[in-house]
Amino acid sequence: MQSMPDTEKNKAEPKIDSLKRSYGTGRRKEAVARVWIKPGGGNITINGRKVFDYFSRSVLQALVLQPFSVANRVGQYDVFCTVCGGGLSGQAGAVRHGISKALTDYEPGLRPVLKSVGLLTRDSRVVERKKYGLMKARRSFQFSKR
C-alpha cells in the first residue's frame, strides 16, 4: 500500500461550469440566496439591482463584501445573485454565505482562509416560536398582585 504525498491528497478541483461561473447556495434565518460568481470587474447584482441599491445600509453592504476582503479578492469577481425570503439582514447574511461557498468552489485554496473566519458556517439561529399563554416567545403577561 503506497501513500500519496499531502499535496496531492488534499488538492481539490475547482467546480466551474461552461460559462466560467461557480455556484453557491447561502442560507440565513428564512432567507435563501442563489449566488453565481465569475471573474470580472467587481459588479455585484442582487435580484437585478446593484448591491448598493438593494442594501442601502452600509452595515449590510460590508457584510456582503466581507468574503472578498478576507480573501483579498476585492474587485476581481462579478456576482449575480437571487435572494428570497426573510428580511434584509437575513438576506445579507445569506448572500455572504453563498459568496463564500461559491468562492471555495472557484478557488479551493481559499477554503482554510474563509473557514477560519467562520464564513462557511451556516448561522443556524432562527426566531423562536411564540408559546401558548405568553405574549411572545418568552415574555409573560405582567403580574398583578391585586
C-alpha positions in Angstrom: 0.0 0.0 0.0 1.6 3.2 -1.1 0.6 6.6 0.4 0.2 9.7 -1.6 2.0 12.9 -0.7 0.0 15.5 1.3 -0.1 18.0 -1.6 -1.8 15.5 -4.0 -4.2 14.1 -1.4 -5.6 17.4 -0.2 -5.9 19.1 -3.7 -9.5 19.8 -4.5 -10.7 20.5 -8.1 -12.5 23.8 -8.9 -16.2 23.4 -9.8 -16.7 25.7 -12.8 -19.5 25.4 -15.3 -19.3 26.0 -19.1 -20.0 29.8 -18.7 -16.9 30.1 -16.4 -19.1 30.5 -13.3 -19.2 28.9 -9.9 -22.3 28.5 -7.8 -23.1 28.6 -4.1 -26.3 28.5 -2.0 -26.4 30.6 1.1 -28.9 30.5 3.9 -29.6 32.7 6.9 -32.8 32.7 9.1 -35.6 32.3 6.5 -33.6 33.8 3.6 -32.1 31.7 0.7 -29.6 33.1 -1.8 -28.5 31.6 -5.0 -25.1 33.0 -6.0 -23.1 32.8 -9.2 -19.6 34.3 -9.4 -17.3 34.7 -12.4 -14.1 36.7 -13.0 -14.8 40.3 -13.7 -14.7 43.9 -12.6 -16.4 43.5 -9.2 -20.0 44.1 -10.2 -22.5 42.7 -7.7 -26.1 42.3 -8.8 -28.8 41.2 -6.4 -32.3 40.5 -7.8 -31.4 42.7 -10.8 -30.3 45.6 -8.8 -26.9 46.9 -7.7 -25.7 45.9 -4.2 -25.7 49.5 -3.0 -29.3 50.0 -4.2 -30.6 46.7 -2.7 -28.8 47.0 0.6 -28.9 50.7 1.5 -27.4 50.3 5.0 -23.6 50.4 5.0 -23.5 47.6 7.6 -25.3 45.2 5.2 -23.1 46.2 2.3 -20.0 45.5 4.4 -21.5 42.1 5.3 -22.0 41.2 1.6 -18.4 42.3 0.7 -16.7 40.6 3.6 -15.8 37.3 1.9 -13.9 39.2 -0.8 -12.0 41.4 1.7 -11.0 38.4 3.8 -9.7 36.5 0.7 -8.0 39.6 -0.8 -10.2 39.3 -3.9 -11.9 42.7 -3.9 -13.0 43.8 -7.4 -11.9 40.5 -9.1 -15.2 38.8 -9.4 -18.7 39.6 -10.7 -21.6 38.3 -8.6 -25.1 37.6 -9.8 -27.5 36.7 -7.0 -31.1 35.9 -6.5 -32.4 36.0 -2.9 -35.8 35.5 -1.4 -37.4 35.1 2.0 -36.7 36.8 5.3 -35.7 40.4 5.8 -32.8 42.5 4.7 -30.5 41.4 7.5 -31.1 37.7 6.8 -30.8 38.2 3.1 -27.4 39.9 3.5 -26.2 37.0 5.6 -27.5 34.5 3.1 -25.7 36.4 0.2 -22.5 36.4 2.3 -22.7 32.7 2.9 -23.4 32.0 -0.8 -20.5 34.1 -2.0 -18.2 32.3 0.4 -19.3 28.9 -0.8 -19.0 29.9 -4.5 -15.5 31.3 -3.8 -14.4 28.0 -2.4 -15.8 26.2 -5.4 -14.0 28.5 -7.8 -10.7 28.6 -5.8 -10.4 25.6 -3.4 -7.3 27.1 -1.9 -9.3 29.8 -0.2 -11.3 27.3 1.9 -8.9 27.5 5.0 -8.9 31.3 5.0 -12.7 31.6 4.8 -13.3 28.7 7.2 -11.0 30.2 9.9 -13.1 33.4 9.9 -16.4 31.4 10.0 -17.8 32.4 6.7 -18.5 28.9 5.5 -20.6 28.0 8.6 -24.4 28.4 8.2 -25.7 30.5 11.1 -28.5 28.3 12.4 -30.1 30.8 14.7 -33.8 31.4 13.8 -36.6 33.1 15.5 -38.1 31.2 18.5 -41.8 30.4 18.2 -44.4 32.0 20.3 -45.7 29.8 23.2 -49.3 29.4 24.2 -50.2 31.6 27.2 -47.3 34.0 26.7 -47.2 37.4 24.9 -44.1 36.5 22.9 -41.7 33.6 22.8 -40.6 34.1 26.4 -42.3 37.4 27.5 -45.1 36.7 30.0 -48.0 38.9 30.9 -47.4 41.5 33.7 -48.1 40.0 37.1 -50.7 41.9 39.2 -50.7 41.3 43.0 -54.2 42.9 43.4 
